[in-house]
Structures are given as C-alpha cells and as structure tokens.
Amino acid sequence: MKNKDISDLALLSYLSVIGHKIISIKSNGRKFSFSFEDSETLQKDIMAFYNRAARVDPLTFSETFRNFKAMIRNQEGG
C-alpha cells in the first residue's frame, strides 16, 4: 500500500471533510505531515481541490481546519 503525505492544512481539512481517513501523523520539529492511502480517488480529490472544483460545507470545513490547526499548535507547545 502506497501512502500520500499531505502537509497543506487546507488540503488536509478538505480531504478529511470528504471522508478520506488519516493513516498516520509525522512530526519533524515544527513540520507536520499527514498520511493518506494513495488511490485514484485521492488523486482526483486533490486535483478537484487545486482546480477549485471541490465543494464542501463551509462550516464543516472551517471547523475541521480550526481543529487541525489547534492540534498542531498544541503539539508544538504553544
């Protein structure tokens, strides 16, 4: 199984909101990356995000984004 590491917080939030599951979290000092199982669906969803074709509920996205940001901040100790 091949994994795809994501460090972009907005993309991470989007993928999480649409149902992709995080496999692992890696920390290298202040830099975090989140691993997803790489698949054709994941690649299509990433392209939809970057091509501005993705549609998600804005409140769910915002809440998820804030939660990931807080989690990272807490791990950094600040």
N, C-alpha and C positions, 0 to 999 in steps of 0.2 A: 504494500500500500504506500503510495506516494503522498506526501503532505505538502501543503502550500502555506508558507509563513506570511502573515499579514502584520504590518506594524502601523498602518494608517488607521487612526482611531475612528474616523468617519466610515471608512470601508468596513472595518471590524464591526461597528454598530449596525450597519446596513445588513451585512451577511448574517449577523446574529438575529436581527429582527425578522428576516425572511426564512429563518429556520435552519441555517447551517450550524452544526454543533462544533464547538471548540474542542480539539483533541488534547492540546497541551498549551501551556504558557511558559515562555522562556524569558528570562531576565538577564541582561548583560549590563550591569550597572544601572544606568538611567534609561536604557533602551529595552522596551518590551516587544515581543512578537508573539502572536497567537497562531497556532497551527490548526488548519482545517484539512480534512481529507480532500485531496485534489481530485476533481472529477470534471467531466464535460459541463455539468450543471453549474458547478462552482465557477468555472471559467466564463460561462455565459453570463452569470450573475455579476461577476466582476466587470465584464465589458459593458453590461447594462448600466452599472453604476458610473463608470467613467464616461460613457456616451450620453449620460443624462437621460436615459430611458427607463431608469428604475423608479418604481412607485411604491412607497410605503406610507403608513400612517405617520404624520409628522410628530405627533405627541409621543407615540411609542418610540420612534427613532430618537427624539430628544432625550427621553428618559433613559434609554439604553446608553446613549452617548455619555450622559452625565454619570451614570453608574460605572461605566468602564473608566472614565476619567478619574472619578473618586477612588476606585480600586487601585489604579496605578499610582495616584498621589499617596495613598495610604501605604503602599508597598515601598515607596521612595522615602517614607518617613516624614512627609510634610503635608 
